[in-house]
Amino acid sequence: MNDLEKLKSSGFELPPLNAMRAFETAARLGGVAAAAAELGVTSGAVSQQIKLLETVLGAKLVARAGRGLVLTAEGRAVAELIGEPFRGLREAGLRLGRCEQAERIRLGAPGAFAAGWLAPRLSRFETGEGGISVRLTSDPEAAALDRFQIDLEVRHTFGAAPSRNAVRLLTDSFALVAAPSLGNAAHGDGWRDLVRSAELIQCDEAETAGLDWPGWLARRRIEREDAHLGDRFTTLSQAISAAAAGRGLALAPRSLFECALATGRLIVLAAAGVEAVDGGYDLIWPDGRGLRAPDRALKTFLIEEARPYETAGV
């Protein structure tokens, strides 16, 4: 017999459900306004329900703290008591919603990776599997996976893949890319002359990943005093687009430039070599929940698609 059942068997009448729900939501989210937004009611309505619960229980549950609220000792006890049943109800609702769309997979992924690597493959998966559809969401919120708003998520992580509820999907490698109009003249070892003379596209995201022009040039024993000059972009996808437009040479990961390569907008100067990217892309699913058959099918498909990337090179 749980605590709520013990209370009721002793003659205690449970407080109104709406009052408990309003208090549980406010306690979980840390404020009345946030609770009102989740419940779809006004802040005043949430406050009234909390006051009703305090009246029924005969105890002060919350104290105001600026725009938020702080639980009293009694409030913490009540929140802990009713928190688990409400979590169970939310999960049940989400699971029932999933059953209505049993053959739809909600997949989250970083924006550039979703557009450049996943999108063309997902179309093939949907065609091949027949009846399984994938809804792709770029850059989902951190809590989306735990709240079952998405079923699977691809994340770029540094170091080894986490051992629980995750599998390393692919590692990646950086290569030197350019527009055909710029790079086709660099035959054989001619890429060195091209690197000495062409504009070098700068990218904040590449530098964050540990790949900058001065270091790349030094490892190839190429001297260039203006290695820090050239167009500068925030993201790798922007740098790749600029290279395809003929703005200069870019250092980019294979997973993001393969579409431009396939359509002939970019070429790879393979003789310049490739460099491994730290970490990799992991496929992750919620803790404590097994994969459905459609999820397993997509997982298997993506791992097979990623297999060539486990061998460095282009």
C-alpha positions in Angstrom: 0.0 0.0 0.0 1.5 3.4 -1.0 1.3 6.6 1.0 -1.7 7.9 -0.8 -3.6 4.7 -0.3 -2.7 4.7 3.4 -4.0 8.3 3.8 -7.3 7.5 2.1 -7.8 4.3 4.2 -7.4 6.4 7.3 -10.4 8.5 6.3 -8.4 11.3 4.6 -10.1 12.7 1.5 -7.8 13.4 -1.4 -7.6 17.1 -2.4 -9.1 18.1 -5.7 -7.1 16.8 -8.6 -6.8 20.1 -10.4 -5.3 21.6 -7.2 -2.7 18.9 -6.9 -1.9 19.1 -10.6 -1.4 22.9 -10.5 0.9 22.6 -7.4 2.9 19.7 -8.9 3.5 21.5 -12.1 4.5 24.7 -10.4 6.8 22.8 -8.0 8.4 20.9 -10.9 8.9 24.0 -13.1 9.8 26.4 -10.3 7.2 29.0 -10.9 3.5 29.9 -11.4 3.9 31.4 -14.9 5.8 28.4 -16.2 3.1 26.1 -14.8 0.4 28.2 -16.4 2.1 28.0 -19.8 2.3 24.2 -19.6 -1.3 23.8 -18.3 -2.8 26.3 -20.7 -4.4 28.4 -18.0 -3.7 31.8 -16.4 -1.2 32.4 -13.7 -4.1 33.5 -11.5 -5.8 30.2 -11.9 -2.7 28.3 -10.9 -2.3 30.5 -7.8 -5.9 29.9 -6.8 -5.5 26.2 -7.1 -2.4 26.2 -5.0 -4.2 28.3 -2.3 -7.0 25.8 -2.4 -4.6 22.9 -1.8 -3.1 24.8 1.1 -6.5 25.3 2.6 -7.5 21.7 2.2 -4.2 20.5 3.7 -4.0 23.2 6.3 -0.4 23.9 5.5 1.7 26.6 3.8 3.2 25.0 0.7 5.0 27.8 -1.2 6.7 31.1 -0.5 7.2 33.7 -3.2 10.8 34.4 -4.4 10.8 37.1 -7.1 9.0 35.7 -10.1 9.5 32.2 -8.9 8.5 30.3 -5.8 10.2 28.4 -3.1 8.7 25.3 -1.5 8.3 25.2 2.3 9.3 22.0 4.1 5.6 20.9 3.9 5.6 21.9 0.2 8.6 19.7 -0.5 7.0 16.8 1.3 3.8 17.1 -0.7 5.6 17.6 -4.0 7.6 14.4 -3.4 4.4 12.5 -2.4 2.4 13.4 -5.5 5.3 13.9 -8.0 5.7 10.2 -8.9 2.0 9.5 -9.7 1.9 12.6 -12.0 5.1 11.6 -13.8 3.5 8.2 -14.4 0.4 9.8 -15.8 2.5 12.1 -18.2 4.5 9.1 -19.4 1.3 7.1 -20.0 -0.2 9.9 -22.0 3.0 10.1 -24.1 3.1 6.4 -24.7 -0.6 6.3 -25.7 0.1 9.2 -28.2 3.0 7.1 -29.6 0.8 4.1 -30.1 -1.5 6.2 -32.4 1.5 6.8 -34.7 3.3 3.5 -34.2 5.0 3.5 -37.6 6.3 7.1 -37.3 9.8 7.8 -35.9 10.6 11.2 -34.5 14.3 11.8 -35.0 16.4 14.7 -33.7 19.8 15.8 -35.0 22.1 18.7 -35.4 20.9 21.0 -38.1 23.8 20.8 -40.6 24.1 17.0 -40.1 20.4 16.6 -40.5 20.3 18.5 -43.8 23.6 17.3 -45.2 23.9 13.6 -44.2 20.6 12.4 -42.8 17.9 13.9 -45.1 18.9 12.0 -48.3 19.3 8.7 -46.5 16.0 9.0 -44.7 14.1 9.2 -48.0 15.7 5.9 -49.0 14.8 4.4 -45.6 11.2 5.4 -45.9 11.0 4.0 -49.5 12.7 0.7 -48.5 10.9 0.1 -45.3 7.4 0.8 -46.6 5.0 2.2 -44.0 7.6 3.6 -41.7 7.9 7.4 -41.8 10.5 9.6 -40.1 9.8 13.1 -38.8 13.2 14.9 -38.7 13.7 17.7 -36.1 16.9 19.8 -36.2 18.6 20.9 -33.0 15.9 19.6 -30.6 15.9 20.9 -27.0 17.9 18.9 -24.5 14.8 17.6 -22.7 13.0 16.5 -25.9 14.4 13.0 -25.7 13.5 12.4 -22.1 10.0 13.8 -22.5 9.5 11.5 -25.5 8.9 14.4 -27.9 11.5 12.5 -30.1 12.2 8.8 -30.2 15.8 8.9 -31.3 18.5 11.6 -31.4 21.8 12.0 -33.1 24.3 14.1 -31.1 27.9 15.0 -31.7 29.9 14.1 -28.7 33.6 14.4 -27.9 35.5 11.3 -26.9 34.1 7.8 -26.8 30.5 7.1 -27.2 28.5 6.8 -23.9 28.0 3.1 -23.0 24.3 3.4 -22.1 21.4 4.0 -24.4 23.7 5.0 -27.2 25.8 3.7 -30.1 28.5 5.4 -32.0 27.0 6.1 -35.4 30.0 7.4 -37.2 33.3 9.1 -36.9 34.3 11.7 -39.4 37.3 13.3 -41.1 38.2 16.8 -42.4 39.4 17.3 -45.9 40.4 20.2 -48.1 37.6 21.2 -50.5 37.2 23.8 -53.3 35.0 24.7 -56.2 35.9 22.8 -59.4 36.8 26.1 -61.0 39.5 26.6 -58.4 40.6 23.1 -57.6 40.7 21.3 -61.0 44.0 23.0 -61.8 45.8 21.4 -58.9 47.0 18.1 -60.3 49.2 15.8 -58.2 51.3 17.8 -55.8 49.9 21.0 -57.3 47.6 21.4 -54.3 50.5 22.9 -52.4 50.8 25.7 -54.8 47.1 26.3 -54.7 47.1 26.4 -50.9 49.9 29.0 -51.0 48.0 31.3 -53.3 44.3 30.8 -52.8 42.0 32.5 -50.3 41.6 30.4 -47.1 38.1 30.4 -45.8 38.0 30.8 -42.0 35.4 29.0 -39.8 34.7 29.4 -36.1 33.1 26.0 -35.8 36.1 24.3 -37.4 38.5 26.1 -35.1 36.3 25.0 -32.1 36.8 21.5 -33.3 40.6 22.0 -33.2 41.2 22.5 -36.9 42.6 25.8 -37.8 44.6 26.9 -40.9 47.9 27.7 -39.1 48.0 24.3 -37.5 46.9 22.5 -40.7 49.6 24.3 -42.8 52.3 23.6 -40.2 51.6 19.9 -40.2 52.2 20.0 -44.0 55.2 22.2 -43.7 53.6 25.0 -45.7 54.5 28.6 -44.7 51.9 31.3 -45.2 51.9 34.5 -43.2 48.3 35.4 -44.0 46.8 32.1 -42.9 44.4 33.9 -40.6 42.9 36.1 -43.4 40.0 35.3 -45.8 36.3 35.2 -45.5 35.1 34.2 -42.0 32.0 32.2 -41.3 30.4 30.9 -38.1 29.4 27.4 -39.2 30.9 24.7 -41.3 27.9 24.6 -43.6 28.4 28.3 -44.3 32.0 27.7 -45.0 31.2 24.8 -47.4 28.7 26.9 -49.3 31.3 29.7 -49.6 33.8 27.2 -51.0 31.3 25.9 -53.5 30.7 29.5 -54.6 34.4 29.8 -55.4 35.4 32.0 -52.4 38.4 29.9 -51.6 39.6 26.7 -49.9 37.8 25.3 -46.9 38.5 22.6 -44.3 35.3 20.6 -43.9 34.0 17.2 -42.6 33.0 14.7 -45.1 29.6 14.2 -43.5 28.6 17.8 -44.3 30.1 18.2 -47.8 29.1 14.9 -49.5 26.0 16.4 -51.1 28.0 19.2 -52.6 30.5 16.6 -53.7 27.8 14.4 -55.3 26.3 17.2 -57.2 29.7 18.4 -58.5 29.7 21.7 -56.7 32.8 20.8 -54.7 35.9 18.7 -55.3 38.2 17.2 -52.6 41.9 17.7 -52.8 42.5 14.2 -51.5 46.3 14.5 -51.9 46.4 17.0 -49.1 45.3 14.2 -46.7 42.5 13.9 -44.2 42.4 14.5 -40.5 40.1 12.7 -38.0 37.5 14.7 -36.1 37.5 14.4 -32.3 34.6 12.4 -31.1 31.7 11.4 -33.4 28.0 11.3 -33.9 26.1 9.0 -31.5 22.6 7.6 -31.9 20.8 7.9 -28.5 17.5 6.8 -27.2 15.6 7.5 -23.9 16.8 6.0 -20.6 14.6 3.1 -19.4 12.7 2.6 -22.6 13.3 -0.2 -25.1 13.4 0.5 -28.8 10.3 -0.3 -30.9 10.6 -2.3 -34.1 10.6 0.8 -36.3 13.3 2.4 -34.1 15.5 -0.7 -34.4 15.0 -0.8 -38.2 16.2 2.8 -38.5 19.1 2.2 -36.1 20.3 -0.7 -38.2 19.9 1.2 -41.4 21.8 4.3 -40.2 24.7 2.1 -38.9 25.0 0.4 -42.2 25.0 3.8 -44.0 27.6 5.1 -41.7 30.0 2.1 -42.0 32.1 3.6 -44.8 32.9 6.6 -42.5 34.7 4.3 -40.1 37.5 4.2 -42.5 39.2 7.6 -42.6 39.5 9.0 -46.1 37.3 10.3 -48.9 
